[in-house]
Amino acid sequence: MPITYTSNEQVEVYRFNLPAAILIPLIAVFLQAFVPLRFHFFSIFDLPLLVVIFFAVARRSPVAGLLTGAAIGLLQDSLTGHPLGLYGIAKTVVGYGASSLGVKLDVENAGSRFLVVLFFYVVHEIVYFTIARGLVGLTLQWSWPRELGSALANAALAVVLFALMDRFKQRT
Amino acid sequence: MENLISRYRNVTILVAVLFFQVLGLAMQVRRSTQDESTRLIRVWAVDAVTPFEKGIVWFQTSVSNLFHNYFYLRGVRQENRDLKLQIERLRIEQVRLNQDAEQARRLQALLGFKEQFISKTLAAQVIGSSGSEQSRSIYIDKGSRDGVKQDMAVITADGVVGKVLRVFRSTSQVLLVNDQTSGVGAILDKSRLQGVLRGTAVGEVVLEKVMSDETVLPGEKVVTSGGDQIFPKGLAVGTVTKVSPGPELFLNIRVKPAVDLSRLEEVLVITQQEEKEPALADGAAPMRAADILAQRLPSVPDRPPDDPDKPPPPTSGLKIFPAPGTQGTTAATATAKPNGTAAASHARGDSGSATGTVSATTKPADNSSAVKQPVQKKPATPVGAVPDNATGDAPAVAPSHQPQLTPSKQGQQSQPAAIQPPQEPPQ
């Protein structure tokens, strides 16, 4: 069973050293901006979102999770041509949700990570879509097949990526 | 109360963070119509990311150049020979195109058109993208210190790429034409229908504001109209791929961009444009329509011929303009004189001829019959005079506007056959 209910005492809380906490989001944003130029298919991935989920579930602190989400989201917004806050709001919600889930559930194994990322990717897209259409007036088109396909791709990538980023975890 | 806040501390912080972001978003949306200055967070983000991008692009280019310029030279000689042949073919084609272009410029000058010319461009390398499917923009390695400014047009050899959205010190953000917030004034190449080119949410490009009762066929080229004051007129934008009825009274015209926007490596930023009337090869002042009409109408000599044996003078003011590439001498020698010789001395603009020109324009508008059967009246201009604005290096009228010329005696200049005096005594 991939997702197991645990008590707070059973859940391990991790922290990250400062260089890792700064460089990992920066590298994720950099790769997100650079790689699609050479490999266009890469644009279906959302590396900053995966980083937000990873930090949120590892730290298991809702406040830290939402602040991490807001910071990375605003950084991502800064590179787009749209107003600041679209990704910021969406990733704040995801950061808060993922860390809240991390407090209650053990999401350390690959299966649980896959499902968590699958779920929060869709949440992220729904929040982004709502804000973009409702507040900014962008004409986005929602397509379930496309969104689910992207969610599956991101979830699969997250399993590999999270295993790599586990090396930067430090027990509290 | 305090207990309540501490109990719901996480939710409170979440609501506060979301509230401030929504507030900031709303303020940005409200200000979007005004001239928005670049926010500091954007500057920081770009400064943090673009140096790495520049470094990787530089390394990649260097390795690629090293390989292609020093190691991979197989077939260069053959390619050189092919390119030389291609140059020869293009030179021949260039001569023909030059003639067409000169003719077009002359006609534009006659109509007082103003053209936008690309006078300066800046080559830039694409170093990054927005990283979002919803925002289609790229980053280039040239910024304000290189002279890039907001709203400058960005193109490639194939066509339009987009416009500069934000300028940083050493980089710039370029909004691609397939972004849904972009707009380009465009015109269909054959039907000359104007519209606005916009991107869609899924990255396609559509031409809007074309009425549904117009006929647009797939395959038609779309070029810039110049109406947006950003892109010069005539740049390739794309090709119509699909036409269907759209919302309201407009057509939904899908356009395939001329440039592959997903594989951009190098672009050109148009840093300077000039708007001027097309320059003529001979540098003459533009002619008015009345002047052209005057030349096509016969005028009457203001005095009788000196020699009664000689035929009466033909109409004045008629002038044969130089062919492209030939300068004022042709115009001068082609000016009609009653004795059939060239009037080079008068060909540089004679103020005294103005009367004759004006009087000619006041004649009946049926110039075709007037030219064919000129009426002999009292001459109003000196013999061989030309309109005051028609100098020896005056702009040539389009060939279709010229009366047919027939050669006279050998060694003499051609005279317009249509204006031969009808009373000419038989030799």
Contacts between the chains, C-beta under 8 A, distances in Angstrom:
chain1	res1	chain2	res2	distance
A	26	B	48	6.2
A	26	B	49	7.4
A	29	B	45	7.6
A	29	B	49	6.2
A	29	B	131	7.0
A	30	B	49	5.1
A	30	B	52	5.4
A	30	B	53	7.1
A	32	B	131	3.7
A	33	B	49	6.0
A	33	B	53	7.0
A	33	B	128	4.5
A	33	B	129	5.5
A	33	B	130	6.8
A	33	B	131	4.0
A	33	B	139	7.5
A	34	B	52	7.6
A	34	B	53	5.3
A	34	B	56	6.8
A	34	B	127	7.9
A	34	B	128	5.4
A	34	B	129	7.5
A	36	B	129	5.4
A	36	B	131	6.6
A	37	B	126	6.5
A	37	B	128	6.6
A	37	B	129	5.4
A	37	B	138	7.5
A	37	B	264	7.7
A	40	B	262	4.7
A	40	B	263	7.7
A	43	B	129	7.9
A	43	B	131	7.5
A	43	B	132	7.8
A	43	B	133	5.4
A	44	B	133	7.5
A	62	B	10	4.1
A	62	B	13	7.9
A	62	B	14	7.2
A	63	B	9	7.6
A	63	B	10	5.8
A	63	B	13	5.3
A	66	B	10	7.9
A	66	B	13	6.7
A	66	B	14	5.3
A	66	B	17	5.8
A	67	B	17	7.2
A	70	B	17	5.5
A	70	B	21	6.9
A	74	B	21	8.0
A	74	B	41	6.2
A	75	B	41	7.8
A	75	B	45	5.3
A	75	B	48	7.9
A	76	B	131	6.7
A	76	B	132	7.3
A	78	B	39	7.7
A	78	B	41	5.3
A	78	B	42	4.4
A	78	B	44	7.3
A	78	B	45	3.3
A	78	B	46	7.0
A	79	B	42	7.9
A	79	B	45	5.8
A	79	B	46	7.0
A	79	B	49	6.6
A	79	B	128	7.6
A	79	B	130	5.3
A	79	B	131	5.8
A	79	B	132	7.7
A	79	B	139	7.9
A	80	B	130	4.4
A	80	B	131	7.5
A	80	B	132	5.0
A	80	B	134	7.4
A	80	B	135	3.6
A	80	B	137	6.9
A	81	B	130	6.4
A	81	B	135	4.8
A	81	B	136	7.9
A	81	B	137	4.5
A	81	B	165	5.4
A	81	B	166	7.8
A	81	B	173	6.6
A	81	B	175	5.4
A	81	B	179	6.6
A	81	B	181	6.7
A	82	B	132	7.9
A	82	B	134	7.1
A	82	B	135	5.1
A	82	B	181	7.8
A	83	B	25	5.5
A	83	B	28	3.9
A	83	B	29	6.0
A	83	B	32	7.1
A	84	B	24	6.4
A	84	B	25	7.1
A	84	B	28	6.4
A	84	B	39	6.4
A	84	B	41	6.5
A	84	B	42	7.5
A	85	B	21	4.5
A	85	B	22	7.1
A	85	B	24	5.4
A	85	B	25	3.8
A	85	B	28	7.3
A	86	B	25	7.2
A	86	B	134	8.0
A	87	B	132	7.7
A	88	B	21	5.0
A	89	B	18	6.0
A	89	B	21	4.9
A	89	B	22	6.7
A	89	B	25	7.3
A	92	B	14	7.1
A	92	B	17	5.6
A	92	B	18	6.0
A	92	B	21	6.8
A	93	B	14	7.9
A	93	B	18	7.4
A	96	B	10	7.4
A	96	B	14	5.0
A	100	B	10	7.6
A	128	B	134	7.7
A	131	B	22	8.0
A	131	B	25	7.3
A	132	B	134	6.9
A	135	B	22	7.0
A	135	B	25	5.6
A	135	B	26	6.5
A	135	B	29	6.5
A	136	B	25	7.0
A	136	B	29	5.7
A	137	B	29	7.3
A	138	B	134	7.0
A	138	B	180	6.5
A	138	B	181	7.8
A	138	B	201	7.3
A	139	B	180	6.1
A	139	B	200	7.7
A	139	B	201	5.4
A	140	B	134	6.6
A	140	B	201	4.9
A	141	B	201	4.8
A	141	B	202	6.2
